[in-house]
């Protein structure tokens, strides 16, 4: 998904709002179908019809989702799909750390191994970028030899 977004944003010169528009239509119909299949009884729930706080929270959730997706497209445009994937892994890592700190969730050995592999991958990606930037700078100053 991220690679396709990067191609559409950079190579096809599509702006993030248009990409969000084109992605939201199939997502809406897919989610509508799944809602009707798995949660059709929710239509008859009284809280759905009489609770303005619920509707305010739903609208806030929609606005947050649009903002999140737009910022994801902007990050993809200015960096790369790989950077976005690395940021997603760091985000999951931070979620685990916060859940342990706040909720005192237990961490299994497999989780610790996953955290270590993620950190190693992030460090390797950062180091690869530093090496690439060094050689680009070296080529610039030596005339590309």
Secondary structure, DSSP 8 states (H G I E B T S, - for coil): -HHHHHIIIIIS---HHHHHHHHHHHHHHHHHHHHHHH-GGGGG-HHHHH-HHHHHHHHHHHHHHHHHHHHHHHHHHHS-HHHHHHHHHHHHHHHHHHHHHHH-----HHHHHHHHHHHHHHHHHHHHHHHHHHHHHHHHHHT--
